Structure formats: structure tokens, C-alpha cells
Amino acid sequence: MGNRCHALTFCLLPRAKIPCARSHRRKAKYVSGVITRSCTKLSRLAQCLTITLARRVIRPTPHIKNMNHMPPKTKSPHELSKEFLDHLDVSPGTLREYRLALDYFCRHFSSMDEVTRYGAKQFLMIMSERYALKSLGKMQAAWTGLLDHAGLDPALFRHHRIKPAKKGFGSFLPWTDDEYLQLMSLAAKDSALLAGIMLGAYTGSSTQGISRCQMVLKDNMACLHLPETKTTNRQRIIPMAPIVMCAYSNWDKERLGERVLSKRFTRIKQNISMDRRKAFHSFRVSVATKLENAGIDERIAARWLGHSIHASLSYGLYSQGLRPANLVPCLEAIQWPIP
């Protein structure tokens, strides 16, 4: 009875898995196969690494005595611009515009490494504060051509949202003596434009006043009547220097209209500066600067330029203006170099 109970108890208990020799042999064979294959792959990988490192051995550079064998340096923007312009086949006018645009480019970027998309946008934003979008469009053609010549992406200067500058972009800048000589040289073949530039440089008048000016005789002095219509004070009569009389005689033979004079002047001034603050009106700023530096009384300078006088109620409201003889000191103060 006891043996039967023991046998029954053994049957009811869960049987434990007894490991057998066959399963051990299978596992050992599987593990050994994995190890063998891994060792084979590692050996092949080691061989590949050895070959790769052997090919990429960096040998020390020997001392170079001859400087002609030095590796070529990266060319500067100025050198690349010169090469680009030498191989450019365009009209002389377009070549001058390209040369001026690339000059601004070289002033801003000291190396071609600085020419990135962010740097191009910053450059365009700076230029848009001083130049019209139409002028920027012409200059972008030169910049993209230079980048293409240098092997860079020409699209760096494209697809930028540049807001146009406001109308109050700043006061006009005066023309210097050197720039005046350059303007006279560029207008040498156009006698009418040359005479108009001289009249504007000595009178400070606008293109409207120059196109309508007339020579009159007042107080036995040869004077120039400038019928400007911007304000009532702009219509004035000023004495004429001998060089102005010579310019007027040439101007009276072949006058130019207000718009024609402005367009012709803008066309030649772009060879010197594309800054919007440099215009025909800049002669007015130059004349005012010369009068102030010469110590001319402000009331006399205001009469010469056609400004209103607010210093005194008597002069500003009731006076009919100074005589031409009182404006003669202005002739001595306004001096330009003779080309």
C-alpha cells in the first residue's frame, strides 16, 4: 500500500525537465559555429582596415626650398574680379557698370570665404539703403557672374527679400573737386551737357533752373536769371563769373530740357558713383558747403541759393533782395578746378 501511494504521488507531481546530452551537443555546435563565423568576419575586416590605412599613410612634407613649388593660394576677390572683367565680352557701358559693382563687392568682402548666403543678404541690405533696386538688379548680374567664375554658387545673391529704401534715405552728398573733374572729362564729347554741368556747379541751381535760365543785365552787371518754381524765393538773379558766361554762351546754342539734362547727367555719373545721394542736386550742396567754408554771411548765401530768410521780419517779409553787387563775394568763394 505504501509503495502504491508513493508511485501515485510521483505521478501527480509536475515533472522537471531533465537535460539530455543531445541538447548540450546542439547548443555547443551552434555556439562554436557563431564564434567561427564571427572570427572570420573580424579577420576580413582587419585585413580591409590594414589595406585602407596603408593607402592613406600621410607622409611628412619635405622642406621646400623653391618657393615656386608652393601650393597655390586662394585668390582674393580683387584678383578674381580682374580675371572676370578681362574675359568679359560686353559693351563699354556695361563694362563700366560691372567694374563699379565689383569694386563695391571687393570693398565689402575681403576673401571669398566670406561670401555665404547670409553674408550676401547682409551686403544687399547695406547696398539697398544707398542704392535703388533697379541699380541693385544691374549690380547683381556682375556679382553672380563673378561667383560663377570663381566656382561658387551664383544663386547666393538671388531670391532675397530686400525692401526698397524709404524716400527719406538721407541728405545729398556734395561733389568733390576730383569728382567734378571726372564729370567734366566724361561729358567732354557732349558740349551741351558740359555747359549744363558748369552752370549747375557754379550756381547751385536745379535742372529746371538751368534749362530755363536767361542772361539779363542788372545794375550794369551781367547776371543770370534762374526761374525755378519750387518756391517763390527760388526765382533769383545772381551775377555771372567769366567762366559762367562762357558756359552760358555754349548752353544757349543747344539747350537741353530738364528731363534730358537729368538723364544724360545720371548716365555719366554712374561711372563715378551709383549712390543715390550723388545727383545733380549735389551741386547745390557743394555750393552751400563752399560758401560756408569761405565765411560768407548766411543771408547772402541764402539769397544766392534762393532760400527764404527767417532771421528778420523786415528782410524776410519786405525786402526785395540784395543787389548783384552784394553777391559778388559768392563768386570768389565758389571755385572749381579747371580741367
C-alpha positions as CSV (number, residue, x, y, z in Angstrom):
1,M,0.0,0.0,0.0
2,G,2.8,2.3,0.8
3,N,4.5,1.7,-2.5
4,R,1.4,2.5,-4.4
5,C,0.9,5.8,-2.6
6,H,4.4,6.8,-3.3
7,A,4.0,5.9,-7.0
8,L,0.8,7.9,-7.2
9,T,2.4,10.9,-5.6
10,F,5.2,10.8,-8.1
11,C,2.8,10.7,-11.0
12,L,0.8,13.7,-9.7
13,L,3.8,15.9,-9.2
14,P,5.0,18.1,-12.2
15,R,7.9,16.6,-14.0
16,A,11.1,18.6,-14.1
17,K,12.9,18.8,-17.5
18,I,16.0,16.7,-17.3
19,P,18.7,17.9,-19.6
20,C,20.0,15.4,-22.1
21,A,23.3,15.0,-23.8
22,R,21.8,15.6,-27.2
23,S,20.6,19.2,-26.4
24,H,24.0,20.1,-25.0
25,R,25.8,18.9,-28.1
26,R,23.4,21.0,-30.3
27,K,24.0,24.2,-28.3
28,A,27.7,23.7,-28.3
29,K,27.7,23.2,-32.0
30,Y,25.6,26.3,-32.6
31,V,27.8,28.4,-30.4
32,S,31.0,27.2,-32.0
33,G,29.6,28.0,-35.4
34,V,28.7,31.5,-34.4
35,I,32.2,32.0,-33.0
36,T,33.8,30.7,-36.1
37,R,31.8,32.9,-38.4
38,S,32.5,36.0,-36.2
39,C,36.2,35.3,-36.2
40,T,36.1,35.0,-40.0
41,K,34.3,38.3,-40.4
42,L,36.7,40.0,-37.9
43,S,39.7,38.8,-39.7
44,R,38.4,40.0,-43.1
45,L,37.5,43.4,-41.5
46,A,41.0,43.7,-40.1
47,Q,42.5,43.0,-43.5
48,C,40.4,45.7,-45.1
49,L,41.4,48.2,-42.4
50,T,45.0,47.4,-42.9
51,I,44.8,47.9,-46.6
52,T,42.9,51.2,-46.2
53,L,45.3,52.6,-43.7
54,A,48.3,51.5,-45.9
55,R,46.8,53.6,-48.8
56,R,46.2,56.6,-46.6
57,V,49.6,56.9,-45.0
58,I,50.3,60.6,-44.6
59,R,54.0,61.2,-45.3
60,P,55.8,64.2,-43.9
61,T,56.1,67.1,-46.4
62,P,59.8,67.6,-47.3
63,H,61.3,71.1,-46.9
64,I,60.6,73.2,-49.9
65,K,63.5,75.3,-50.9
66,N,62.0,76.7,-54.2
67,M,59.0,78.9,-53.5
68,N,57.7,78.3,-57.0
69,H,56.6,74.8,-55.9
70,M,54.4,76.2,-53.0
71,P,50.8,75.2,-53.2
72,P,48.6,77.9,-54.9
73,K,46.9,80.3,-52.6
74,T,43.2,81.1,-52.7
75,K,42.7,84.1,-55.0
76,S,41.3,87.3,-53.5
77,P,38.1,88.9,-54.7
78,H,40.1,91.7,-56.4
79,E,42.2,89.1,-58.4
80,L,39.1,87.2,-59.4
81,S,37.3,90.4,-60.4
82,K,40.2,91.4,-62.6
83,E,40.2,88.0,-64.3
84,F,36.4,88.1,-64.8
85,L,36.5,91.5,-66.3
86,D,39.3,90.6,-68.7
87,H,37.3,87.7,-70.1
88,L,34.1,89.6,-70.3
89,D,32.7,90.4,-73.8
90,V,30.2,93.2,-73.3
91,S,29.7,96.8,-74.4
92,P,31.9,99.5,-72.9
93,G,29.0,101.0,-70.9
94,T,28.1,97.6,-69.4
95,L,31.8,97.0,-68.6
96,R,32.0,100.2,-66.6
97,E,28.9,99.3,-64.6
98,Y,30.3,95.8,-63.9
99,R,33.6,97.3,-62.8
100,L,31.9,99.7,-60.4
101,A,29.7,96.9,-59.0
102,L,32.7,94.6,-58.5
103,D,34.6,97.5,-56.8
104,Y,31.8,97.6,-54.1
105,F,32.0,93.9,-53.8
106,C,35.7,93.9,-53.2
107,R,35.4,96.6,-50.6
108,H,32.9,94.6,-48.6
109,F,34.3,91.1,-48.9
110,S,38.0,90.7,-48.0
111,S,38.0,87.0,-49.0
112,M,35.8,84.7,-51.0
113,D,35.2,82.6,-47.8
114,E,33.0,85.4,-46.5
115,V,30.7,85.1,-49.5
116,T,27.9,83.0,-47.9
117,R,24.2,83.3,-48.3
118,Y,23.9,85.2,-45.0
119,G,26.8,87.4,-46.0
120,A,25.2,88.1,-49.4
121,K,22.0,89.1,-47.8
122,Q,23.7,91.5,-45.3
123,F,25.6,93.0,-48.2
124,L,22.4,93.5,-50.2
125,M,20.7,95.1,-47.2
126,I,23.5,97.6,-46.8
127,M,23.5,98.4,-50.5
128,S,19.7,98.8,-50.6
129,E,20.0,101.7,-48.1
130,R,22.0,103.7,-50.6
131,Y,21.0,102.4,-54.0
132,A,17.8,101.9,-55.8
133,L,16.5,98.4,-56.5
134,K,16.9,99.0,-60.2
135,S,20.6,99.7,-59.7
136,L,20.9,96.7,-57.4
137,G,19.5,94.5,-60.2
138,K,22.2,95.6,-62.6
139,M,24.9,95.0,-60.0
140,Q,23.6,91.6,-59.1
141,A,24.4,90.5,-62.6
142,A,28.0,91.3,-62.1
143,W,28.2,89.6,-58.7
144,T,26.6,86.4,-59.9
145,G,28.9,86.3,-62.9
146,L,31.9,86.7,-60.5
147,L,30.7,83.8,-58.3
148,D,30.2,81.6,-61.4
149,H,33.8,82.5,-62.5
150,A,35.1,81.7,-59.0
151,G,33.3,78.3,-59.0
152,L,30.8,79.3,-56.3
153,D,27.1,79.1,-56.3
154,P,25.7,82.0,-58.4
155,A,22.4,81.7,-56.5
156,L,23.8,83.2,-53.4
157,F,22.7,86.7,-54.5
158,R,19.2,85.6,-55.7
159,H,15.8,85.1,-54.1
160,H,16.5,87.6,-51.2
161,R,13.6,89.7,-50.0
162,I,15.1,93.2,-49.9
163,K,12.8,96.0,-49.0
164,P,13.2,99.2,-51.0
165,A,14.6,102.2,-49.1
166,K,12.3,104.9,-47.9
167,K,12.1,108.1,-49.7
168,G,13.9,109.9,-46.9
169,F,17.1,107.9,-47.5
170,G,19.3,110.8,-46.3
171,S,20.7,114.1,-47.4
172,F,22.5,114.5,-50.7
173,L,26.3,114.3,-50.7
174,P,28.4,117.1,-52.3
175,W,30.6,116.6,-55.3
176,T,34.3,116.8,-54.6
177,D,36.8,118.6,-56.8
178,D,38.2,115.3,-58.1
179,E,34.7,114.0,-58.9
180,Y,34.0,117.3,-60.7
181,L,37.0,116.8,-62.9
182,Q,35.8,113.3,-63.7
183,L,32.4,114.5,-64.6
184,M,33.8,117.1,-66.9
185,S,36.0,114.5,-68.6
186,L,33.1,112.1,-69.1
187,A,31.0,114.9,-70.6
188,A,33.8,116.3,-72.8
189,K,32.1,114.9,-76.0
190,D,28.7,116.4,-75.1
191,S,29.1,120.2,-75.3
192,A,25.5,120.8,-74.1
193,L,25.9,118.5,-71.1
194,L,29.3,120.0,-70.3
195,A,27.8,123.5,-70.2
196,G,24.9,122.4,-68.1
197,I,27.3,120.8,-65.5
198,M,29.3,124.0,-65.3
199,L,26.2,126.1,-64.8
200,G,24.9,123.8,-62.0
201,A,28.3,123.7,-60.3
202,Y,28.6,127.5,-60.1
203,T,25.0,128.4,-59.4
204,G,23.7,125.5,-57.3
205,S,20.5,125.6,-59.4
206,S,18.3,122.6,-60.2
207,T,17.9,121.2,-63.7
208,Q,14.7,123.2,-64.0
209,G,16.5,126.5,-63.4
210,I,19.4,125.5,-65.7
211,S,17.1,124.6,-68.6
212,R,15.2,127.9,-68.4
213,C,18.0,130.3,-67.3
214,Q,18.4,133.6,-69.2
215,M,21.2,136.2,-69.2
216,V,20.0,139.6,-68.1
217,L,21.7,143.0,-67.4
218,K,21.0,144.4,-64.0
219,D,22.9,147.4,-62.4
220,N,25.3,147.3,-65.3
221,M,26.3,143.7,-64.5
222,A,25.8,140.6,-66.5
223,C,23.6,138.4,-64.4
224,L,21.8,135.1,-64.7
225,H,18.1,134.8,-64.1
226,L,17.1,131.4,-62.7
227,P,13.3,130.9,-62.9
228,E,12.9,128.0,-60.6
229,T,9.3,127.4,-59.5
230,K,9.7,125.2,-56.4
231,T,9.2,128.2,-54.1
232,T,8.8,131.9,-54.6
233,N,12.3,132.5,-53.2
234,R,13.9,130.2,-55.8
235,Q,13.5,132.7,-58.6
236,R,16.6,134.8,-58.3
237,I,19.1,136.8,-60.2
238,I,22.8,136.3,-59.5
239,P,25.9,137.8,-61.1
240,M,27.9,135.7,-63.6
241,A,31.6,135.0,-63.4
242,P,33.5,135.0,-66.7
243,I,33.7,131.2,-66.8
244,V,29.9,131.0,-66.3
245,M,29.3,133.5,-69.1
246,C,31.4,131.2,-71.4
247,A,29.4,128.2,-70.3
248,Y,26.1,130.1,-70.9
249,S,27.1,131.0,-74.4
250,N,27.6,127.4,-75.3
251,W,24.4,126.4,-73.4
252,D,22.3,128.9,-75.2
253,K,23.3,127.4,-78.6
254,E,22.0,123.9,-77.8
255,R,19.8,123.9,-74.7
256,L,18.6,120.6,-73.1
257,G,15.3,120.1,-71.4
258,E,15.0,119.4,-67.8
259,R,14.5,115.7,-68.1
260,V,17.1,115.3,-70.9
261,L,19.7,117.1,-68.8
262,S,18.9,114.9,-65.8
263,K,19.0,111.6,-67.8
264,R,22.3,112.5,-69.5
265,F,23.9,113.5,-66.2
266,T,22.7,110.4,-64.5
267,R,24.2,108.2,-67.3
268,I,27.7,109.6,-66.9
269,K,27.6,110.0,-63.1
270,Q,27.0,106.2,-62.8
271,N,30.6,105.7,-64.0
272,I,31.8,107.5,-60.8
273,S,29.2,106.6,-58.2
274,M,25.8,104.8,-58.2
275,D,24.9,106.3,-54.8
276,R,21.5,107.9,-55.0
277,R,22.8,110.7,-52.7
278,K,25.1,111.7,-55.6
279,A,23.0,113.5,-58.1
280,F,22.7,116.8,-60.0
281,H,21.2,118.3,-56.8
282,S,24.6,117.5,-55.1
283,F,26.0,120.7,-56.8
284,R,23.6,122.7,-54.6
285,V,25.1,121.0,-51.6
286,S,28.6,121.7,-52.9
287,V,27.9,125.4,-53.4
288,A,26.4,125.7,-49.9
289,T,29.5,124.0,-48.5
290,K,31.9,126.3,-50.3
291,L,30.0,129.4,-49.2
292,E,30.0,128.3,-45.6
293,N,33.7,127.4,-45.6
294,A,34.5,130.8,-47.2
295,G,32.8,132.6,-44.3
296,I,30.0,134.1,-46.4
297,D,27.2,135.7,-44.5
298,E,24.2,133.3,-44.2
299,R,21.8,136.0,-45.5
300,I,23.9,136.4,-48.7
301,A,24.3,132.7,-49.1
302,A,20.5,132.3,-48.8
303,R,19.9,134.8,-51.5
304,W,22.4,133.1,-53.8
305,L,20.8,129.7,-53.3
306,G,17.2,131.0,-53.3
307,H,16.4,130.2,-49.7
308,S,13.9,132.1,-47.6
309,I,15.3,134.4,-44.9
310,H,13.8,133.9,-41.4
311,A,16.3,135.8,-39.4
312,S,14.5,139.1,-39.6
313,L,10.9,140.1,-40.2
314,S,12.0,143.2,-42.1
315,Y,14.3,141.4,-44.5
316,G,12.2,138.2,-44.8
317,L,8.9,139.9,-45.4
318,Y,9.5,143.3,-47.1
319,S,13.0,143.2,-48.7
320,Q,13.2,142.8,-52.5
321,G,16.5,141.1,-52.2
322,L,20.2,142.0,-52.4
323,R,21.7,143.7,-55.4
324,P,24.0,141.7,-57.6
325,A,27.0,143.7,-56.4
326,N,26.3,142.4,-52.8
327,L,26.5,138.9,-54.1
328,V,30.0,139.2,-55.7
329,P,31.7,137.6,-52.7
330,C,29.9,134.4,-53.6
331,L,31.7,134.4,-57.0
332,E,35.1,134.4,-55.2
333,A,34.0,131.7,-52.8
334,I,32.7,129.2,-55.4
335,Q,35.8,127.9,-57.1
336,W,36.2,124.7,-59.0
337,P,39.3,123.2,-60.6
338,I,39.7,123.9,-64.3
339,P,40.0,120.8,-66.4
